[in-house]
């Protein structure tokens, strides 16, 4: 069912829907009055595979870049991410955003122990709504949207911040998000690359898919562009790992207490982030900020670079570090693209009725 047919269904059913207003006094029931209420249209639902079928890596990169520009301009808004801790298992996150005529709420998890149980680390659902009347428009699998926007922002940041002659890619952590970072960078013209993961078969599968190679962490770190996409529970980049001209995309530290780079390594780089408030309190920058080694004036938001409002790489020999904490406006950019694909009948959706 496409969007127009969903609206038709809603209009046809609205005159038939009946609700009840209950009139009471204290605990004593008095009676009820029948009232008419509009029916809720069937909601299209895109599962994991449908999201990936709806939004290509190329489209995700374009949409995320435009979303960052709109956020920088103030046209898209995003309240702070809310964490609900569930120790010792993980956490839930509520992430709202509004822009482009849509509003979005992402309810997503990070449960690092899940793979040992045969479950994904990241699960959740996204609700996309009409920002003009509040009508729910679509439900989407959060895991696939998160993977797409994580990979897309790595490509956007690399294009903006890496050296012009940068080509080789090191992937440290070749799981779901590392794989999409690699795919999006390949789509953006980067490669070949070196895939590293403690789970050798995971790295081998990604390398085989892209025609890249596997290697050690040290070999991955010698590449022009390096993406760190680990759980953030241990340091994988220290000051001694840095080399002139390197660009780092730090994608794994997405909450308080997580870090993939040492404080000394972070403090040694030219620093960029997706959004200062989030990055300074729960991202790769947090440790250096807490230690007093990094202040706000040292960090540039990527949107400002894309808009030409702030400089990017200081020079060819500089080491640039982009701290990606994951923004709801990036999820909105990908979700809106998936909704557009469904409206254009380029992807099929399941439907549910509330």
N, C-alpha and C positions, 0 to 999 in steps of 0.2 A: 504494500500500500504506500503510495507516495503522499507527500505533504498535503496536496490539495484534496485528495480523497479522504484523508484523515479529518480535515476540516469539514468536509461535506457530511461525514458520518456524525461528527459532533453536532452540526446544525440539525440534522434529521432527528437525532435522539434527544435534543434538548427539551422538546415539548413533551416528551414522554417521561422524563425523569421526575420522580417525586420524592420529596424529602419530608421530614416532620420536625416541627418546632415543639419541643416539650415545655409545657408551662408547669412550674412547680413552686412550692412555698416550703422552704426548709427541706425536710426529708419527706414531706407528704406530697404525693403525686396528685395533680389537679386534672390534667387532660392534655390534649395535643391538638395542634392545628396543622393541616396539610398545606404544604407550600410547594411551588414549582422551583426547580433549580436547574441550571444548565448542566448537561452531561459533560463528562470529562472525555475528550477524544482518545482513541487508542494511541498508546505511546509506541513509537518505533524503538527497537532495542538493537544496538550493534554489539555483537560479541567480539572477542579478541581477533579472530581471523577476519571478520567483516570490517573492523576498523582498519586493519592493515591493507585490506583490499580497496578500501575507500580512499586512503590517503597515501600517496607515494612518498618516497624519501624527498624527491625534488619539491613536491608540493608542501611537505612539512617544513622544509628549509625556508621556502618563500613565505609561508604563513607565519612562522615563528619570527622571522626577521621583521615582517610588517607589524606583528604584534608588539615587538620590543620598541619599534619606532612610535607606535600609537601610545604605548605606555609612557614613553619619554615625553611625548607631546601633551600628556594629560588627558587624552581622549579615552583611554582605557584605564580602569581603576581596579585596585586589588588590595583589600584589607589584609592584615597580617595573617599568616598561616597559624592555625591553632593546633597544638599538640595535645593528645590525650595519651599519657603514658600508661602502659600495661606491663609493669615489671613482673618478672624478669624477661618477658617474652618479646616485647617490642612496643610499638606505638601506633595509634591512629592519628590521621591528620585531616583537618577540615580546611579546604582551600577555596574561597569564593573569588569571583572576578566578574567584571562587567565591561562590555565593549562590543562595538559593531552591531548593536541591536540585540545582543544576547546577554544573558546572565548565566553564570555557571557555578555549581558547587561540586567540588571533588572530595569524595570521602575515600581515603586511601590508607593503606597500612605499610608498615615496614617491620616484618617479623623475621629477623636474621636466622633464627633456628628452624624455619619452615622447610628448607630444602632437605634436612635430615629426616623430616616427616613425609617427604614426597610432595610437599606443597610449595608454591612460589613464595618468595620473600615479599613481593608486592602484589596486593590484590585490592580491589575496590570498585567503586562505581561513580560515574559522573552524570549529573543531571544538568542538561542544557535547557534553558528557559527563554521565553520571549521577554526582553527587557521592557517592552512597552505595556504589556498587560499581565505579565507574570505566568502565562500559560506554559506548563512543561512541554517541551518539544521532542526531547529524545533522551534515552539513557544509553550510556556507552561504557564499555569495559575500560576501567582506569589503567590497567596494567599496560595495554597496548598503546594508549594515548601517552602515558608516561614515557614509555620506551621511545616512541617517535619524537616527542618534543626534546628528550634528553639528547638523542642523536642529532637532531636538527640544530639545537643551540651550539653543539660542539662544532658543527660545520660553519654556522654563522660566525662564531667567535674566531675560528681559525682563519676564515677569509678576511676578517677585519683586522686581526692582530698578528698573525704569523708573517714571517718574511715573505716577500713576493715570490721568491724562488723556492720556498718550502714545498716539498713533495712527500717525503717519506713519513709514515705514520707508525707510532708505537702504541699499541693497545695493551694496557695493564689491567687485566680483569676482562675476560672475554665472554661473560655471561650475557643475559638478555640486553642490558643497557650498553655494555661494551660492544656487542654485536651491532646495535643500531648506530652507535657512534661511528663505528668502522664503515657501515653501509652508507651513512650520510656523508662522511668524508670522501668516500670513493665516488659518490654521486657528484660531489662538489669538485672533483678533479684531483684529489690527493691519492697517493699511493705510488709504489707498493708499500706494504706495511709489515710490521712484525707483531704477531699476536702472542701474548703471554698470559698464562693462567696456571695456578697451582694444579688445576684439573687438566692434565694434558689433553684428553680427548676433546674438551670444550674448545681449547685454543686451536687444536688441529682442525676441527670442524669449521670454525670461522675462517681460518687461513685457506682451507680448501675451497670454501664457497667463493672467496674473493680473489683467489689466485695469489695470495700473500704467503708469508712463511711464518713459522713459529720460532720462538727464541726465548732467551732468558730475560729477566727484568732489566738487566744492564744493557742488553742489546736493544730492547724496546726504548729505553731511555736515551739512546744515542740518535734516535730519529729526529726529524725536523719538528714534527708536531706529535706530542704525547698526550694521550687521554688516559687518565687514571679513573677507573670505574670499579673500585673495590668497595667492600662494606664500610671502609673508613675506620676499622678497628685497630689498624697498625700503620706505621709510617712506611711508605714505599718510595718516597722521594726525599732525599736530604740535600744539604747544600753542596755536597761533593758530587751529586748526580747532575748538577746543572752544567750546561755548556753554552757557549756564545751562540745567539740566534735561535735558541730553543723557544717554542711556544708550548705551554702546558694548559690543558683543559682538565680542571679538577672537578670531577663529576660525582664522586662517591660520598663526600662528607655533606650530608643533607640534614643534619640535626646536631644539637648540642652534644659535646663530648666526642665527636667524630673528627678524624683528620687523616689525610693521606700524605701530607707533606709536613716536614718538621718546621717548627717556628722559624728557625734560621733560614731554611730554604724559602719560605714565604716572604720573609723580610728582605731577602736578596733580590726579589723580582720586581718588575714593573707590574702593578696590580690592577686588575679589572674584575668586575663582578656583574651578576645579573641585577641585583638590587641590594643596596648598601645595608639597610636595616636587617634584612634577613641574613645576609652573608656575615655581618659582624657579630650576630648573636647565635648563629647555628650553622656556620659554614666553614670552609677551609681557612678563612681569615680570622676566625674567632680567637684562636690561640695567640696569634701575634698581636691582635687588638688587646686582648686581656693582659698580655705581657708589656704593653705600652710601646711596642716596636712599630705598630702600624696605626695611623690615625686616618680620619675621614679624608683629609686632603691628599692622601697618597693613593686613594682608590678611585677609579673611574668606572662608572656604570656603562655597560656595553651599549645601551640605547643611545647614550650621548655620543659615543664614537660613531655609531651608524648614522646618526643625524648630522654629523659634522660639527657638533657643538663642543667636542673635546678631542684632543689628539689621541691617537692610538699608540702603536709601537714607537718608543723613543728613538730607535736606531737599529741598524741591521744586527748589531752584536748584543743587543739587550735580550734579557730573558723575560718573556711575558707570561703571566699567570692569570688565567680566567677562572674565577670561583663561581661555579654554577650550583646554586642551591635548589633550583627548580621552582618556577613561578606559575601561579594559577593562570596568568595571562598567556603563558605558553600553551597550557592545556586548552585554554579557550580557543586559541588560534587553530589548534589541530582539531578540536571538537567541531568548530564551525566549518572547517573543510570537510569533515566527515558528513555533517548534516547536509551540506551543499551537494555532496556526491549522492546522497540518498534522494534529495529533492529532484535531482537530474536523472534518477533511475539508473545510476551507474553502480549501485550496490543495493542488495536486498537486505531487509531488516525483519526480524521477528517483531511481533507486536504484543503488547499487554494492555489490559483495560483495568484501570484503577476503580 
